Amino acid sequence: MSADTAEATVESLNHDARGVARVAGKVTFIDGALPGETVRFRYVNKHDRFDSGIVTEIVQPSMERVEPRCPHFGICGGCALQHLDPGAQLAAKQQVLADSLTHIGKLQPAGWLPPLIGPVWGYRRRARVGARMVPKKGGLLLGFRERRRSFITPLHTCPVLPPTISALLPALRDCLERLSHPDRVPQIELAAGDNATALVIRHLVSLTAEDKARLAEFGVRHDLQIWLQPGAPNTASPLTPSEPQPLYYRLPEFDVVIQFAPTEFVQVNHEVNRVMVSQALALLDPQPHETVLDLFCGLGNFSLPLARRAARVLGLEVDAQAAARARDNAEHNAIFNAEFRVANLYDEASAVAPWAEFRCDKLLLDPPRTGALEAIKRLTTPLPGRIVYVSCNPATLARDAAYLVHVLGYRLASAGVLDMFPHTSHVESMALFVQS
């Protein structure tokens, strides 16, 4: 074996789905390796504290190794865990959450919630696909970025996208390549609702009349909404139909319909989102006489179902466009006990919290990856009796949980993972905090 290769037995998975092994006492992260396997690998980088490599041969495979469904797996960066059984993926994500709570938060939940699951294929109803002209590789490349590289993986199919969208990829590539400046179309955003699918074409130069006609014809032929985005997301406008119906998804348990524009944030996995909302409300247990504060409320995904159960809901959101859409969704659903405001939820230095006059019985948090520590530090007595925290980053959840438990005196009653992104290393989770 050369100095650039080695053999190792893999101990665990790290947070970005690389196998963790020790080679001559040094931690080594190995792409493509699973816990319990013996592998041969090629070194990619060597550092003072750790090395990294990529599998070249599986000497002894894991019992949980499966054949990846996608022909692009291993190159495309969209999925990192298709070679691991879905049940084992969940167990690995639960372990990442438990380790984060233990090592960062110095705590463990009193009980673990069962993982929330949904379909593991065809689930991704939102995606941003890159495009790049590379004549040496045959013209326009359309796909996700390669794993740990900026190159585009040319996709002919994608099993995590809805089948109808996956089947369109070759035709979409051909359509874009025929535009007057295909090298000035860097990305396409895909957004699917319960009622329709939209493609948002990002373009860096003006499109010709012929370009627009070609794209419009593609949309009509494939029953798609086509939107054009010349600048920031708020510049997106419909090409065809000229006045499209809003995309929407349903939360039938609460008789709520959430409308959204193709560039607005919604969860990528609608099935898991439905059970996530249901679990959040079951844990928060809002009563007809109670008030609920929803921080980072987005388009009303949690606020509007909460308003069906509680006396009053106040949703605060950093993004003004999202808050406006939440108000529209409240009106569309004839919900009149939910109020939505724009607020800076990161301004810890402000003397008065933007919800100061709103005494909440219960609190829901659904922050971005950076977490909600600034908002949590602005909570004042009387503190909400229950807090449900929905997280897309176990590290910031653990950090914020430490403050809630060790500083504010809450008890971490339960926590668990949500399989929002099967076959990826993303760990979504939910935790319940109750006053001790």
N, C-alpha and C positions, 0 to 999 in steps of 0.2 A: 504494500500500500504506500502511495507517494505521500510526501509531506503535505500535499494539498487535500488529501482525503483521510478519512478515519472511520472507525466503527464505534457505535455507541448504543446503549440501551436507554430508551426514552422514559423519563419519570412522570411527566405531566405535560399539560398544555398551558401556555401563557395566555395573556389577555388578547393577543392578536393571532391566536390559533397556531403558533409554532410549537413544535415539540421541544421540551426542555430536557437536556441531558447534561451529565458532567463527564468531561473528557480530560483525563489527567488532572482531576480536581477543579477544572475550570468550567463554569456554566457556559453551555453552548445551546443556542436557539436554532432549531432545524426545521426549515420549511418542508411540509409534506410528511412529517413523522407524527405518529400517534403514541399515546401512553402505552407502555408495556412492550413496544416493538424494539427489536434489534435492527438497526439500519446501518448502511454505509452511506456516507455523505461527503460532499465536496465543500470545502470552506469557501465562503463568499467574502467575509470580513473577519479580521482579527483585531481585538481591542485589548487594552490592559485588563479590564474587568470581565469581559465576556467575548465569545466568538459567535459567529453565525454561519450557517451553512444550508445546503439544500440536498435532499435525499437523492441518491443515485441508485440505490438498491435496497429493497426490503428483505432482510435476511430472515427475520421471524415476524410475520404480520400479527397485528392485533386481531382478536376475535370480533372486534367492533368495526373493523375496516370493511367498507363496501365499495362497490364499483361506482365511480361518479357517473351521473347521468349525462352531464354536459360534455360535448367533445372538446370544449375550450378550457375545461378545468385544468388548473395547474399553470396556465398562462394568464387567463383573464383574472383581474383583481376583484371582480364582482362577488365571487364566492371563495371561501377559504376552507370549508369543512364538508364538501360533498363526499369526501372519502370516509367520513365518519357517520355511523348509524345515527339517525335523527334522535333516538332516545339517548344515546351517549352524548350527542351535542348538548342536549338539555342538561344532562348531569354535569358536563364540563362548565356550562354557563352558571349553573347553580353554585359550583365550586368557586368560580371567579367572584361571584357575589359574596359568598361566605368568607373567602379570604380577604376581600376588601373590607368587609365589616369588622373582621377580627384584627387585621393588621393596621388599618387606617383609623377605624372608629373605636377600636378596643371594646367591642361589644358583639353580642350575638342576639338574634331574635328569640323571644320565648317560644315561638313556633314557626314552622316553615309552611308557606302556602303551596299548594300543588301548582306545578307549572301550568301556565295558560298556553294552550296550543291551538293551532289551526292547520290549514293546508301547508304542506312543505314544498309544493311545486305550483307554479302558476299564480303565486300569491302577490307578486310585486306590482301594485297598481300605480306606482309612481317610480320614475327612473329618469336619470339624466344621462344621455348617451353622447359620447364624444364623436366628433367627425374630424378627419384630417386627410388632406390630399398627400399621398405618397406615391408618386409615379413609379418608383422602383419596386413597389409592392403591389402594383396593379391598379392604382388610381385611388379612389376615395375609400378610406377605412372608416367603418362605422361600428362602434362598440364601446365597451368599458375600458378603462385603463388597465394595463398589465399590472400584475401584483408587484408592488414596490418599484414600479418604473412609470415613466410618463408616456410611454408608447401606447397606442391604441390597439386593442385586440380586435381584429375584424370578426364580427359575429355573424353567423348565418342562422343561428337559432339561439334561444336563451330559455331554458326550462323554468326559470323562476319568474319570468314575465308571463302574463296571461297568454294562452295559446294563440289567440287571434293577433296579438301584438307581436309575439315572437315570429309568427309566420310572415309578417309584413317586412321584416328586417331586410331581406334581399331586394325587395321591390322599392323600399324606401331609399336604400343606398343608390339604386339605379336612378331614381327620380332626382335625388340631390346631386348626383354626379352630372346630370344634364343641365343644371342651372348655369347661368352665365359666369358666376364666380363661385364654384363649389369650394374653392380654397378659403373662402371668407364666411363659411358656415361652420362655426366651431362646435356647436352642440344642438341637440334636439331634446326637449323635455317631453316625456310621456306622462299623461295623467288620465286615469280611467275612473269614472264614477259608476254608479249602478245603472245609469241611463245612457252614457256615451263615453267616447274616448277622444282625447284631444292631443294633438302634436303641436308643440311650440317651437318654431324654427328660429333659432338665434342667428342673425346675419349682421355682419360688420360693414357691409356696403349696401347701398340701395338695390332692391330687386327690380328687375325690368318687368314690363307688362307681360312678356312671355314667361318669365320665371313665375310670376304670380298665377298666370293661367295654368301652368304646368302643375304647381302645387295645389291649386283649387281642384283641378281635374283628379289628382291623386286622392284628395280628401273625399270627393263625391264618389269616386269608384270604390273606395274602401270604407265608406260610411264613417268618416272621421271629421272632427272639427280641426281646422288648420288655423293656427295663430302665428303671427309674425312678431318677433321681438328684436327691434333694432338697437336697444340699449338695456338699461336696467329692467328688472322684472316688471316694474309698473308701466313700462312702455309697450307691453304685449297687447295686441289687438287682434280681433278675429278677421280672418280672410274669407273663410267659408265655413258654415253659413255666416252671412254678415251680421246677423243677430242671433247667435246660438243660445239655446237654453242653458242655464247654469248646470255644471256638473253637480252631482249630489251623491251622498250615500245615506242609507237609512240606519237608524238605531231603533228597530221595531219594538224592543222591550219598553221603550219610553215614548213611543209615538213621536219621534223626532226625526226630521230630515235636515241634514247639514249640507248647505250649498257651498260651492267653492269654485274659484277661478283656477285655470290650469297651473298658474305659477304660485298659487297659495299653498302653504304647508298643510298637509293632512297626513295621517299615518299611512304608510305604504301597504299595510296588511289589514284590509277592512274586516276580515273575519276575526282576527285577533283583537282588533280595536273594539269590536262589539263586546267580546267577553271581558276585555280590559275595563271598559266603562262599567259593565255590570258588576264586576268584582270591586271596583273602586267605590261604587255606591253602596254595595253590600257592607264593605268595611267601614265606610264613613257613617252609614246608617242615619241619614238625615230624617228628622221628624217634621211633621206638618207645621209645628210652631217654631222651628229653628231657622237661624240664618247661617249661610255658608259663604265663605270667601274663597274664590278660585283665582290663584295667582298664576300668571303665564297662561291665560285662558284660551288663547288662540281664537279659533272661529266659533267657540262654544261647545266643543266636543264633550266636555264634562259639565259645563255650566248649565246647558239647557236640560239635559236629563236630571241634574240636581234640582232645577227649578220645578220639575214635575213632582218632586217629593218634599221640598222644603218651603218655608214661608217666603224667603227672600234670598236671592243670590246676587253677589257682586263679583263680577269678573274684571280683572285688571290685566292689561296686556301692554307690552312695550311697543309693539308695532301698530301704528294707527290704522293701517289698511285692514289688519286682522280684526281689530276691535270694531271697525265699521261693519265688517262682514258678520261678526257675531251679533251686532244689533239687528242687521237685516235678517239673520237666521232666527232671532227671537221673534221678530215681527211675522216672518213667514210661518212660524209654528204657533202663532197666537199665544206666545208666552210673554206675560206682562209683569212677572215678578223677578225678572233678571235684568240687571243693569250692567253696562259695559263701559269702562273708561280706559283711556290711555294713561300710562304711568311709567315712570322710571323706577324699575324694581331693583336696580343695581346701586342706587344712590344711598349707601349706608350712612353717609355723613349728614344727610338731611335730618333736621330735628323732628319733623313730623312725617309719619308714614302716610302715603297717599290714601290709605284706607282707615285713617285714624278715627274718623267719626262713625265707622261701621263696626259695631260690636258683633263679632262672629262667634257662633257656637262651635263651628267646625271649619276646618281649613283643608283645601286641596291644593297641592303643588305639582306642577308639571313643567319644570324648567328645561332649558336647553342643557347641553353637555357641561356648561360651566357651573351648573347647580344653582342653588337658591340661598346661599349663606347670607348675602347682604339683606335679603328680604326677611329671613328668619331672625336675624339680629334686631330687626325693627318691630318684632312682636312685643306687645305690652300686655300687662294684666288688665282684665282677666284673660288668660290664655285660652285658646280654643280647646275644648275637651278632647277632640280627636283630630289627628292630622293624617291624611293619606298623601304619600309622596310617590309620584310616578317618575321614574328616572331612566335616562338613556346612558348613564355613565356611573358604574358602580363606585368609582373612586370618589366622585363628588357627592354621591349619595352617602357614602360612609363618612366623609368629612362632615356633612351637614347633620347626619344622624348623631355624630359625637356631640355636636353643639346642643341638639335637641335633648339628648339624654343627660349628658354630663353637666350642662350649664342650665338648661331650662327645666330639667327634672322630669322629662317624659320617660315613658317605658316603651321600648321597641317590642311591640306585641307580636308582630309577624312580618315576614318578608318572603318574597318569592320572585321567580323570573317569569318573563313573558316571551314567548318565541315569536317576536315580531319580525325577525330577519333570519329564518332558517338558512342553514349552510354558510352563514357568515359568523364572524367573531363578535358581532355587536351583542351586548348584553343589556336588555331592557328589563326593568324590575319595578316592583311596587312594595312599599313598606307602610305599615300602620303604626302610628305612635299614639299612645293614650296617656292622659295625665295620671301620674302615680297616686 
